[in-house]
């Protein structure tokens, strides 16, 4: 956890220094730090969190799924056999719970979603800082600022739309539709 916080602090400082070196007015610099840098750091943090959860849940399910058949193959009698059956049941429940949790929260999809958006935002920022790509025809950062701000907002709007349709939409699809007495689905 400390390395993640340190990385976020480093990004904030590094991008802050880059922004401070640009020939922009104070308001533009403040907006870049408050909006663009904040969103990059937030997306990075959410991506790391989702990746960690995804790996922990998947690894637990995989290891448990391998252990259970091996334990079932052991044929013990008496109190040891009874204890082993309880252990098998416990591990089986853990596998089922971790698999269901991953399926419900879609940590894999969240990780990819946040990682993709963070990289898009960073790429846009690097193009802006270097006056390359869509900013290559601008002579200064002040001239490129409006285009950059617009493009960042478009990325963030697309992010929200994709999150709602892909991540939240998957949760709705995973639930069976409830029906009214007349048989119409309630969504």
Beta strands, then each sheet from edge to edge (+ up, - down):
strand 1: 178-179
strand 2: 185-186
sheet 1: 1+ 2-
end
